[in-house]
Amino acid sequence: MYEKEYLMLPGPTPVPPRVLRTLSQPLINHRGPQFKELLEEVTAGVKRIYQTKNDVFIFPSSGTGGLEAAVVNFLSPGDKVLALSIGAFGDRFAKIAQIYGCAVDKVEFAWGTAVDPALVAAKLTADQGREYKAILVTHNETSTGVVNDIQAVSAARGDHPALIMVDAVSGLGVMDLKTDAWGLDVVVTAAQKAFMIPPGLSFVAVSPRAWEAFATATLPKFYWDLGQAKEYYAIGQTLVTPALPQINALRETLKIFAAKSLDQLFARQAYLRDITRAGVKGLGLKLLVPEEIASATVTAVCVPEGINIKQLMQKLREEYNVVLAGGQQKLAAKIFRIGHLGYIQHLDILAVIGALEMSLKELGFPVVLGQGVKAAQEVIMVRKGLL
Amino acid sequence: MYEKEYLMLPGPTPVPPRVLRTLSQPLINHRGPQFKELLEEVTAGVKRIYQTKNDVFIFPSSGTGGLEAAVVNFLSPGDKVLALSIGAFGDRFAKIAQIYGCAVDKVEFAWGTAVDPALVAAKLTADQGREYKAILVTHNETSTGVVNDIQAVSAARGDHPALIMVDAVSGLGVMDLKTDAWGLDVVVTAAQKAFMIPPGLSFVAVSPRAWEAFATATLPKFYWDLGQAKEYYAIGQTLVTPALPQINALRETLKIFAAKSLDQLFARQAYLRDITRAGVKGLGLKLLVPEEIASATVTAVCVPEGINIKQLMQKLREEYNVVLAGGQQKLAAKIFRIGHLGYIQHLDILAVIGALEMSLKELGFPVVLGQGVKAAQEVIMVRKGLL
């Protein structure tokens, strides 16, 4: 295709050209001194984004692999686990624990809402026997575009000994997540979201309390074995052959991040979210979730009455080279999702809102061309102090 | 470094420039029509190398992940497994099965020798209750540079119902392995060996008999779940987010392979092995293994009396930019290994033999400069019909 593509998914995100180029570097020996240096450099950079002094490990896998690592390293068959789900990825985390034989107490919140920390507190208070070994929770639920208040969930834990395990695959580095300050024990993320590199890496941070649990956990593990991983890290290596291109890319992306404070990184993403939400509302569509719980990575938009979502997605893709995500599972026909994390900037969103306007108009939805774009522009102009 | 590096490991191998460049392609939607086409194209190409009509799946993981997938998809806790080990990777395969609770009957052959098919036949004949559910075997044992006769192992199975699971991580595509004709049930390989692309992909081929075993196997699995993988493949997707750069690279490498018959690919690798072995012998060093069982990917060389292996490897690396592999585990101080698969050609080997000569001479080993190179050249000249 000669046309330029607007890849506005909630991850994988577009990759900056300077990062893309690093993927093509010749290979090095992954058991040699150059790799040791590379591994130490990127691990330090990733810890900064995690806001942690805990151990952080890199696996050659997708983010789901990191979730599996969280389960198999710190839990044993029959362990009671409190799984908090607000969507497809919360369900996935709970399912992995179920498959591995944990006794999963799954609390489902309506899709489009966030975890209620009061309910978590009530659950843990009721657990007089302190049987819960872990609380599984999603930071940023990509299927609905909702961010959970992880700090409040952690506070709700109080002095209960359950480990907090956070699926932060799509949220870490995009929205604030203070691994150490909030006492998060196991935090998982992946390459293709905030780090805006191609998929192929997952990351797992492990607190000292989690290491204590590791010592007695009996679920079987080899590929995901963090004890083995730790031994190899000590000599500057990884247990299994690492995905070198993505690690080179990670180094480059961390250089980009190093020039900014974390607050600046988060503010930039919140800004992109605000532009998107304003544009969507401006063109007359409804947002799935209210502002207070709205994700900075992805905005879920309700499909208007009379519009066929498949037709809309196809038109955007084939006629405008705009790639958005449909809904998942129970929201499949009800929403579509605009991703706005990674290598995305304000004008990309104007372009996409413009394409949405034209496509919806053609499909018969009453749109005044330019109204959504105007609303989005106003957010930019206000930010620039010009409105 | 400005110097050119000779990366002569038994994998990861150097990557051809035209393949390296494909890694830098912008991302595409991994749930869209373009990815479906890509996945179908590379899967067909990989099946050709596998010599199979069986299902073949691609995971974002190292080769070890593929081994774990073989164990967890087709076995249940307590299943009796016959594990044949001739080195570190045979040990690893057996260990994964042990960790997952299989009753592993491990048969160890001396490092530097191959599996004795007669012993396998005896084991299976003695198994009157037909309790073995699987035979785990390594195709090409990278730690020693030995290739097993997988056809003979398969023949030794006779009508015993055990599945044959082959760790062909470093051998598939380098030396003949007829998945279908030899009745191999689960065959695992990875990206960074014969396919000469960067690490980050593993492949698993599954026979109809293996699918039957899958239906009743009870080991826990989510990331590696081939049942789920099959459902996603049916709609042109993968269960988890795929490692897109490596899949693009795979497409390019398969184009290179498409211009050659499999016999031509195998003959090329055998030729590189022959040049290497002649060069090593020519300069006065001993080979670990005899020609009949010598791997076409890696040649293990005995460290001569009085030479410190670490010093030798360091000198080669720092003074000549030649990166070879040391020995592993029980052979750590006794051998070093020259990798000669992937993007390696005859003259690279001459260069490396030349560097070896100079380094050994400097370290006090009696070398006549040029003698090893001459022996290697003679193999090339004979092949060209000039000697």
Interface residues (C-beta under 8 A of the other chain):
Chain A: E5 L7 L9 G11 P12 T13 P14 V15 L20 R21 L23 S24 Q25 P26 L27 I28 N29 H30 R31 G32 P60 S61 S62 G63 T64 G65 E68 K95 I96 I99 Y100 G101 A190 Q192 P198 P199 G200 L219 P220 K221 F222 Y223 L239 V240 T241 P242 A243 L244 P245 Q246 R317 V323 A325
Chain B: E5 L7 L9 G11 P12 T13 P14 V15 L20 R21 L23 S24 Q25 P26 L27 I28 N29 H30 R31 G32 P60 S61 S62 G63 T64 G65 E68 K95 I96 I99 Y100 G101 A190 Q192 P198 P199 G200 L219 P220 K221 F222 Y223 L239 V240 T241 P242 A243 L244 P245 Q246 R317 V323 A325
